[in-house]
Amino acid sequence: MLQLSEGLLLVISLAAAVMFYISNSLFAKKISKTNSDYYIYMIIEGLVCAIGVVLASGGIGEISTYSIIFGVIFGLTVVGQLWLNLKALAIGPFSYTSVLISLSTVIPTLSGIFWNETITYMQMIGIVLMVICILLSSDKDSSQKKITTKWLVCCLTSAVLNGVIGVMQKIHQSSPYKYESPIFLMVTMVTMALFGVVMLIITRSKGKDSPDYEVSFDFKRISHILIPVSAGVALSLCHVINLNLSGRLDAAVLFPIVNICPLVLTTFAAMILFNERLSAKRWVGIAIGILSTLFVSGVMGTLVERIFG
């Protein structure tokens, strides 16, 4: 699969990202009620993703201490980002949290400079448009949750870790161990699953008086199994493809596309599947998001050269 062209791989990655969003949304709306549910979801998702990584990569391949250690660090970074993101959403305004964390896309996008990658004027315009798209992507927050120092620390730390995840992908794929991506990602997902196991044990050990003790997961219902499994399959495709592309495409091209396109596509998915309505501001944000993708991908630059060159 990884021998396919960059364009086809991006299409598969974006489709998987939408599938991942739909699975997570269904879990949040139909199943999740306590932290125990979330940890069970994380365990199933992580294990399925680990298997999916091996299958999508065509095997485990070569193994080194470097990739194993880096995989554990990467896995802890992913878990830390997810945990802080959930914490920020729980104690602060949803819209501001989503916007700040989405803006972290700028970190891996600009990191290409350290690999001597050239960022064109057209791509810089695209990055600016990307930021505008993110700022317009959320409507007025109705949760009435206040901005606090604790929320700000959780949100900013989660945003930085989210950006670091992209940079770490680039580091691994720029190293002599780039062909060891299967074991690297498998260790990452197993780390995530083990974290879920540890947290589930800690949560359940607090006893039945704990509000997070109850479990809404019903393993006899096929839908309750299919949702985390589909999320794991989608996540494995996203990680395998995006990690591979991080070594083939410039950061200024890859990261805006894999972050902005899913933002636009999942918005349409929410409209169709969950009957969500968009304000005029969000429609403008979608239009700008599509335009930013044309700029950073080089399509707009090619058109300008053909017209004025």
C-alpha positions as CSV (number, residue, x, y, z in Angstrom):
1,M,0.0,0.0,0.0
2,L,2.8,2.4,0.9
3,Q,4.1,2.1,-2.7
4,L,1.1,4.1,-3.9
5,S,1.5,7.7,-5.0
6,E,1.5,10.5,-2.5
7,G,-1.9,11.7,-3.8
8,L,-3.6,8.4,-3.4
9,L,-2.1,7.9,0.1
10,L,-3.4,11.3,1.1
11,V,-6.9,10.4,-0.1
12,I,-6.9,7.2,2.0
13,S,-5.5,9.1,5.0
14,L,-8.2,11.7,4.8
15,A,-11.0,9.1,4.4
16,A,-9.6,7.3,7.4
17,A,-9.5,10.6,9.4
18,V,-13.2,11.1,8.7
19,M,-13.9,7.5,9.7
20,F,-12.0,8.1,13.0
21,Y,-14.0,11.3,13.7
22,I,-17.3,9.5,13.0
23,S,-16.3,6.6,15.3
24,N,-15.3,8.9,18.1
25,S,-18.5,11.0,17.8
26,L,-20.6,7.9,17.9
27,F,-18.8,6.7,21.0
28,A,-19.2,10.1,22.7
29,K,-22.9,10.4,21.8
30,K,-24.0,6.7,22.1
31,I,-21.8,5.0,24.6
32,S,-19.5,7.2,26.8
33,K,-20.8,8.1,30.2
34,T,-17.8,7.7,32.5
35,N,-14.0,7.7,32.4
36,S,-14.1,3.9,32.6
37,D,-15.9,3.8,29.2
38,Y,-13.2,6.0,27.8
39,Y,-10.4,3.8,29.1
40,I,-12.0,0.6,27.7
41,Y,-12.4,2.4,24.4
42,M,-8.7,3.4,24.5
43,I,-7.7,-0.2,25.2
44,I,-9.7,-1.7,22.3
45,E,-8.7,1.1,20.0
46,G,-5.0,0.8,20.8
47,L,-4.9,-3.0,20.4
48,V,-6.8,-2.9,17.1
49,C,-4.6,-0.1,15.9
50,A,-1.4,-2.0,16.8
51,I,-2.7,-5.0,14.7
52,G,-3.8,-2.7,11.9
53,V,-0.3,-1.0,11.8
54,V,1.3,-4.4,11.2
55,L,-1.2,-5.4,8.5
56,A,-1.1,-2.1,6.7
57,S,2.7,-2.1,6.8
58,G,2.9,-5.7,5.5
59,G,4.6,-7.0,8.7
60,I,6.7,-5.8,11.6
61,G,9.9,-5.6,9.6
62,E,13.2,-4.5,11.2
63,I,13.5,-3.9,14.9
64,S,16.0,-1.7,16.8
65,T,16.2,-0.3,20.4
66,Y,16.0,3.2,18.9
67,S,12.5,2.6,17.4
68,I,11.2,0.8,20.5
69,I,12.3,3.6,22.9
70,F,11.2,6.3,20.5
71,G,7.8,4.5,20.1
72,V,7.3,4.4,23.9
73,I,8.1,8.2,24.1
74,F,5.8,8.9,21.1
75,G,3.1,6.8,22.7
76,L,3.3,8.7,26.0
77,T,3.3,12.0,24.1
78,V,0.1,10.9,22.3
79,V,-1.6,9.8,25.6
80,G,-0.5,13.0,27.3
81,Q,-2.0,15.1,24.6
82,L,-5.2,13.2,24.6
83,W,-5.5,13.3,28.4
84,L,-4.8,17.0,28.6
85,N,-7.2,17.7,25.7
86,L,-10.0,15.9,27.6
87,K,-9.1,17.8,30.8
88,A,-9.2,21.1,29.0
89,L,-12.6,20.3,27.4
90,A,-13.9,19.2,30.8
91,I,-13.0,22.4,32.7
92,G,-13.0,25.1,30.0
93,P,-14.9,26.4,27.0
94,F,-15.1,23.9,24.1
95,S,-14.7,26.3,21.2
96,Y,-11.6,28.0,22.6
97,T,-10.0,24.7,23.5
98,S,-10.6,23.3,20.0
99,V,-9.3,26.4,18.3
100,L,-6.1,26.7,20.4
101,I,-5.2,23.0,20.0
102,S,-5.9,23.1,16.2
103,L,-3.6,26.1,15.9
104,S,-0.7,23.8,17.0
105,T,-0.6,22.6,13.4
106,V,1.7,25.6,12.8
107,I,4.4,23.9,14.8
108,P,5.1,20.8,12.6
109,T,4.3,22.9,9.5
110,L,7.1,25.3,10.2
111,S,9.4,22.6,11.5
112,G,10.5,21.8,8.0
113,I,12.9,24.7,8.2
114,F,15.1,22.6,10.4
115,W,15.3,20.0,7.6
116,N,16.3,22.7,5.1
117,E,12.9,22.6,3.4
118,T,11.9,25.7,1.5
119,I,8.6,27.4,2.3
120,T,7.4,29.4,-0.7
121,Y,5.4,32.6,-0.5
122,M,2.3,30.7,-1.7
123,Q,2.7,28.2,1.1
124,M,3.1,31.0,3.6
125,I,-0.2,32.5,2.4
126,G,-1.7,29.1,2.7
127,I,-0.5,28.8,6.3
128,V,-2.0,32.2,7.2
129,L,-5.3,31.1,5.6
130,M,-5.1,27.9,7.6
131,V,-5.0,29.8,10.8
132,I,-7.9,32.0,9.7
133,C,-9.9,28.8,8.9
134,I,-9.3,27.4,12.3
135,L,-10.3,30.6,14.1
136,L,-13.6,30.6,12.1
137,S,-14.2,26.9,12.6
138,S,-16.1,27.2,15.9
139,D,-19.3,29.0,16.8
140,K,-19.9,31.0,20.0
141,D,-19.4,28.8,23.0
142,S,-22.7,28.1,25.0
143,S,-21.2,26.0,27.8
144,Q,-20.7,29.1,30.0
145,K,-17.4,27.6,31.3
146,K,-14.9,30.2,32.4
147,I,-11.3,30.6,31.3
148,T,-9.1,29.7,34.2
149,T,-5.3,29.3,34.8
150,K,-5.7,25.5,35.1
151,W,-7.6,25.4,31.8
152,L,-5.0,27.6,30.1
153,V,-2.1,25.4,31.3
154,C,-3.9,22.2,30.1
155,C,-4.9,23.7,26.8
156,L,-1.5,25.2,25.9
157,T,0.4,22.1,27.0
158,S,-2.0,19.9,24.9
159,A,-1.5,22.2,22.0
160,V,2.3,22.0,22.2
161,L,2.2,18.2,22.5
162,N,-0.1,18.0,19.5
163,G,2.5,20.0,17.5
164,V,5.3,17.9,18.9
165,I,3.6,14.7,17.6
166,G,4.0,15.9,14.0
167,V,7.6,16.9,14.6
168,M,8.4,13.5,16.2
169,Q,7.0,11.8,13.1
170,K,9.3,13.9,10.9
171,I,12.3,13.1,13.2
172,H,11.7,9.3,12.9
173,Q,11.3,9.4,9.2
174,S,14.4,11.5,8.7
175,S,16.5,9.1,10.7
176,P,18.4,6.0,9.5
177,Y,15.6,4.0,11.2
178,K,12.8,5.3,9.0
179,Y,12.1,1.8,7.6
180,E,11.2,0.6,11.1
181,S,7.9,2.5,11.2
182,P,5.8,-0.7,11.8
183,I,7.5,-1.5,15.2
184,F,7.7,2.2,16.1
185,L,3.9,2.6,15.6
186,M,3.0,-0.8,17.1
187,V,4.9,0.1,20.3
188,T,3.2,3.5,20.3
189,M,-0.3,1.9,20.2
190,V,0.5,-0.8,22.8
191,T,1.7,2.0,25.1
192,M,-1.6,3.7,24.6
193,A,-3.5,0.5,25.4
194,L,-1.4,-0.2,28.5
195,F,-2.1,3.3,29.7
196,G,-5.8,2.6,29.3
197,V,-5.4,-0.6,31.3
198,V,-3.5,1.1,34.2
199,M,-6.0,4.0,34.4
200,L,-9.0,1.6,34.3
201,I,-7.6,-0.4,37.2
202,I,-6.9,2.8,39.2
203,T,-10.4,4.1,38.4
204,R,-12.2,0.9,39.3
205,S,-10.2,0.4,42.5
206,K,-11.8,3.5,43.9
207,G,-15.0,1.5,44.5
208,K,-18.6,1.7,43.5
209,D,-19.0,5.1,45.1
210,S,-16.8,6.6,42.4
211,P,-18.9,8.3,39.6
212,D,-16.5,6.7,37.1
213,Y,-17.0,3.2,38.4
214,E,-20.0,2.3,36.2
215,V,-19.3,1.0,32.7
216,S,-21.8,1.6,29.8
217,F,-20.0,-0.7,27.4
218,D,-22.1,-3.7,26.5
219,F,-19.8,-6.3,24.9
220,K,-22.9,-8.2,23.8
221,R,-23.9,-5.4,21.4
222,I,-22.2,-5.5,18.1
223,S,-22.3,-1.7,17.7
224,H,-20.4,-1.3,21.0
225,I,-17.6,-3.4,19.6
226,L,-17.6,-2.1,16.0
227,I,-17.2,1.6,17.0
228,P,-13.8,1.2,18.8
229,V,-12.7,-1.3,16.3
230,S,-13.4,1.0,13.4
231,A,-11.7,3.8,15.2
232,G,-8.6,1.6,15.7
233,V,-8.6,0.6,12.0
234,A,-8.9,4.3,10.9
235,L,-6.2,5.4,13.4
236,S,-3.8,2.8,12.1
237,L,-4.2,3.9,8.5
238,C,-3.8,7.5,9.5
239,H,-0.6,6.9,11.4
240,V,1.0,4.5,8.9
241,I,0.3,6.7,5.9
242,N,1.1,10.1,7.6
243,L,4.3,8.7,9.1
244,N,5.4,7.5,5.7
245,L,4.4,10.7,4.0
246,S,6.3,12.8,6.6
247,G,9.5,11.4,5.1
248,R,8.3,12.0,1.5
249,L,6.6,15.4,1.5
250,D,7.7,18.8,2.9
251,A,6.2,19.6,6.3
252,A,4.7,22.8,4.9
253,V,2.7,20.7,2.5
254,L,1.8,17.6,4.5
255,F,0.7,18.9,7.9
256,P,-1.7,21.6,6.7
257,I,-3.4,19.1,4.4
258,V,-3.8,16.3,6.9
259,N,-5.1,18.8,9.5
260,I,-7.3,21.2,7.5
261,C,-8.9,18.8,5.0
262,P,-10.2,16.5,7.8
263,L,-11.5,19.6,9.6
264,V,-13.5,20.5,6.5
265,L,-14.6,16.9,5.7
266,T,-15.7,16.1,9.2
267,T,-17.8,19.3,9.3
268,F,-19.7,18.0,6.3
269,A,-20.0,14.6,8.0
270,A,-21.4,16.2,11.1
271,M,-24.0,18.0,9.0
272,I,-25.1,14.7,7.2
273,L,-24.9,12.2,10.1
274,F,-25.6,14.4,13.2
275,N,-27.8,17.1,11.6
276,E,-25.5,19.9,12.8
277,R,-26.2,23.3,11.3
278,L,-23.4,25.7,10.3
279,S,-23.4,29.4,10.8
280,A,-22.3,31.8,8.1
281,K,-19.0,32.2,9.9
282,R,-18.2,28.5,9.7
283,W,-19.2,28.3,6.0
284,V,-16.6,31.1,5.4
285,G,-14.1,29.1,7.4
286,I,-14.7,26.0,5.3
287,A,-14.2,28.0,2.1
288,I,-10.9,29.5,3.4
289,G,-9.8,26.1,4.6
290,I,-10.2,24.7,1.0
291,L,-8.4,27.7,-0.4
292,S,-5.5,27.3,2.1
293,T,-5.1,23.6,1.0
294,L,-4.8,24.8,-2.6
295,F,-2.0,27.2,-1.6
296,V,0.0,24.9,0.6
297,S,-0.2,21.9,-1.8
298,G,1.3,24.0,-4.6
299,V,-1.8,23.9,-6.8
300,M,-2.4,27.6,-6.6
301,G,1.3,28.3,-7.3
302,T,1.1,26.1,-10.4
303,L,-2.0,27.9,-11.6
304,V,-0.4,31.4,-11.1
305,E,2.7,30.3,-13.0
306,R,0.6,29.0,-15.9
307,I,-1.5,32.1,-16.1
308,F,1.1,34.8,-15.5
309,G,4.3,32.9,-16.3
